[in-house]
Amino acid sequence: MSSKEESCLTLASGFSFDYGNLYGAGKVTANDVEDLAEKLAAAQKAVETMRATGEVRGHLSKDGTPERVLFTQLPYVAEGNLNSPASIARLKEFGSSLQNTVDAVVTFGIGGSYLGNKVLFDVHCGEFWNAKSVKERNGYPKLYFNGNNIDARRTADMVEHLITEARLKAVHGQPNTYKVVLVVISKSGGTLDTMSTFMVMYDALKQQEPLLNIEVVAVTDPAKGEKATLLGKLAEEQGWPTFSVPDGVGGRFSIFSEVGLVTAACIGMDIDAFLAGAQAMDQACQTSDIYKNPAKLNAALKFIAAEKYGRDIEVFMPYADYLKSVAEWYVQLLAESLGKRTSREGAEVFYGRTPIVAVGTTDMHAQTQQHQDGKKDKVVQFVKVAKWEQDAIIPDVFPTVSKLSEISSIYLSQALDVAREANAEALINDERFNATLILPSLNAYHLGELLYMLALSVAYEGELANVDAFDQPGVEAYKRLMGPRLKALKK
């Protein structure tokens, strides 16, 4: 652990929050944090209550009824919890059932039902998973995403691609029909983006039987009987297996539930390690000492930076291609949780930082000009991977070209880190706030730590800002307008 003087909080796992470029003279000060002591104490109690009971002051569901917030339960696998030993075992059995039997999985979801799943896929599989052989994938299927946008061309392209894959398998005389599992994720079953593209693909692929064999898995509200959702009833009628979208867990927090873990199961990701990392972070964040609690410290420093110093844009900038989807997931987390018109008492506050996705070093050549010379209204949040599983040395293949020879004989990771350090130093030299989250390595455990810290941070910041971090009334505004217009198209 660290002290407030060191400006770097390091957990036993090696996960670190280096906030030295966000805290100290000319930045957020110790006095600023002291001035927030009363609110921080109240926030600590509120988060403790949420963790123990699920109760969040003033929080209501979109139907206007009291609703518990249960995402802090998800890292703990126990009887009676949302993740139980039986539910985790069933996920693993589902994953095993796909090995060497299913050619492709297509998951349909939007919001957290897509963004979180894409994070797990990117970190575990990388970009070229679908180009690998079955053996290289350890028997697990190819995996595709759809339903995250209503895009007619891409949906048609995916249908054509799967049909082509099936024909190639048949031409090469491989045994068994090309098998596709469609995983459709929707709490209600009425999500326009998800269900429209699912129905288009389901119908198009069914028409190709027996060239393809299609199965469906539904991830939806677990209610049964009269209380069952549209998708739940459809799954029961069609005999589709189901997994749960749990009550009390908003989509942006659902990566730790069956909503995200179903994708982890499809690719053979280590579910136990992922949840263990989240659990370790939750336990580290139970201390009231702000300088030892990563989530509370992150929330407090960024709250102060925005409210006192006008830094109300957050650039989330991982230095890793396969963490770009984490930045995209974080955009939803921050925007939906903290972008609020009113306080809990109904007063207009228009709170919230605007989140922006960036990737180093890509966006050092695209966005950094604005970060460095534009308005001083941003906090840049870097993410560093300390040790890479693969790390090539730059070879001296053109020794007569001095400019290129100068960068030879160093690891790619060293070049990447020098770029990040230079970016961070240039920014803070001009009083431009930034901080760095450091993962010891890029694996399921440390990913669980990172995502859970960010999720818990918005809970703390919601308390500091006195807004409900768990509703999303602004989303309902466009839905009220969209429904009648869709119906009118059928007339």
Phi, psi and omega in degrees: 000167184240168172255168182292339179286328185286334180060028173211118181261117181241127179274169182301330181287346186100348176298132185229149171240102180267105185248020183298332179269010178238346190226132178131193182299131181080004180229207170290128187258167176299324177295322176301316180293319178299320180297340181265007189305317182295316179294323179295321178296318179294320179296321179299314179296320181296318180291323176298319178295316178301316181295322184279324189234344185084359183275132176233125186306122174079358184283130177233153174288174179294345176273359177086014180252152179303140183219132177282153177248117193238012185296334180290348177280336191299324180293346186258111180271110183204157177302132179089348178275167178299322170256109181251164176306322181292319182291323178292320178297321180293322176299315181294322177296320177299313179300315180297327181292341180275337185298124177062014177235332183246133181277320184211145171242135172242121177259135180247119178189163178222164183064224180297336179286348172250308189300314179295319180294323178295324176301310182298319179296312184298315183290321182278320190259325187076185188285334193251019180308312185289345178269352180281160177286164178302320180296316180296333177270008181057034177086351181285153185284165166295156182222133180232156177245140173210175179081000179266002171197148179271082186242109186295320183293312183295322178297316177296320179298321181292319176301311180299320180297314181294323177295318177298317178300318180295319180295320179297320179296319180293318181299322181278005174067024179288142181291155177075143177290150176297120187250129180237132174252124177262117179256109184255124187244112178199127182299318183262326188093002179252010182293115188305307186300314183291308188287326180294314180289326176299313182295321177299312182289320179301312181295315182295320182284325177299327180292345181267000177294140010267010176302321176241152172244123187249132171233154182235138171238130181255134174244110190206181177303134185283357183303144181242170176066223183295333182274358182296145179283172178305312180290325177297316179294319179297318179297320179294318180295320185271351181075027179279138171295152183228151166237170192255138161264105191286147171294147177084005180231106178294157184305324183287349177252002193278359180300333181271359180256186179299337178303314178271323186292339177295324175290319176304319180295323182293338184245002178076025178289152182282094182296319182299316181293321179299312179290327178296320177297318178296319179296317179298321178293319179299319180292322178295333184267012178271349178286146177278348179289108185301328183279001174239002183246100187302317183293316181292320180294315178302314180297315184294314182296320181283328175297312180295317180302322180283311189285323183262328188245005174072018181269078188254024169236135177242117176266114181263113195230081175288143175263067180189124180303318186280003172255004176301321180293335173295318177298320179292321175297319182293328177302313178295316181304310184288316185294313183284328183283318191245351178279086189234138180286321188235157171283177178298334180271359177095001179283141179290124180233336181046059185269156167129140174277145175276120181272144180227137177272133172215159178224130175269142005268359183313306188273000166293336178261009182225307185259335190300330175305318179287320178300321187275325186242352179280196181300146177275067184235019187234150161246127177260120180257106178275153169232128182243140169259120187287319183226125181263142179294318173246134184206099184280149171271134178289119184278156178268069186276345178232069186297338180278351178260097189302321182299323179278325180295330180298330183263006180280166175070014173242155179285150175303323180295326178292318177297319179298317182290323176299319179297315179296314181298319179295320178298312181298317182292318179299320180295310185288334176297340177248026177057040177252113191293141173203163179211165182227129171262129186243119175264128179305322175203168183263092179217179185298320182297308183289331173296318177300319177300311184298309184294321181291321177302317181293320179296315180290330179301319182290332175295315177297315184292327175302321178291318180296322182273352182060043173235159178279110182280001189240004173251177179207061185298332180295332179291327182291336184299312181287330180295324179295328179278326187287321184305303180300326181291324176294318179297324182294334181293338184275351183283000000 
